[in-house]
Amino acid sequence: MSKVISELSTIVGTYTDRDGNKKNKYHRLGSIIDTPQGHMLKIDSIPVCDPPWSGWAWINPPKERTLSFDKKDDDIDFKVLGGGKG
């Protein structure tokens, strides 16, 4: 089974946070994946930015991504508005 061992990211711009601090805006390019055949590079996207991307990227530990939902789909209470008259 394949496993993501690193993520690739690069700076694509800057922004100012609410405290007035200048911060870098990052773009996730892809992943380095450990497979039975060895490490592989998976590029998901190439950034389009101004100035153009230099080709350099950082290799970072993967971020844990979780999906959380407040309710299951079958717990959603659907109501007909307007009494259902057509």
N, C-alpha and C positions, 0 to 999 in steps of 0.2 A: 504494500500500500504506500502511496506517495504522501509526503508530508512537507508542508511549507517550513523551511528553516530560516529564511530571511526575506525581507521585503526591500524593494528598490524604490527610492524616492528622490525627488529633485525640487529645487526652489523654482517656482514659476512666477513669482511676484512678491509684493509686499502689501501690507495693510496696516492701519492704525487701530489699535484696540480702544475700548471705551475710556481707558486711562491716559490715552495720548501716546502710548508706546508703539514704536514701529516694530512690526513682526513680519517674519517670512511666511509666505503662503507655499505649502508643499503639495506636490502631486505624486501619487503612488503610481509608479510605472509598471510594476510587476513583482514577481517573486522568484526566489531560488528554491527549487523543490528537490528533496532527496527522493530518488526513485531507486528501484532495484538495479538499474543500469548505471547509477551514479547521479551526481548533481546536474540539474537542468535549469536553464533560465527560461522563464515564461514572461514575455513582454505583453502586457495587456493594452497599453496605450502609449503613444508618443505625444508629449505636450506641445501645444501650439501656443507660444507666448511671445511677448515683446519685452526685452530683446529675445531673439530666437534661442532655443535650448542649446546649451554648449555640448551636450552629450555626456556630461558627468552626472553621476548619481551616487547617493549614499546607500550603503547596505546596512539595514537595521534589523533588530529582532522583530519577528512578526507580532502585530498587535492582536490581542485576543478579541475576536468579534463574536458577539452574542446577539441574538434577536430576542427581544422580550415583548410580550404582549400582555395587556391588562386582562383581557378576556379571551377565551377560546371562541372561535367563529360560531360554534353552536350555542354560545351563551348570549349572543347579541339579541337584544329585545327590539324586534322590528314592529313598528306601529304604522297603520294606514292613516294618513292625514286626510281630513275632509270627509270622513265617514265612508269612504270607498264608493261614493256615488259618481257615475260617469256621465 
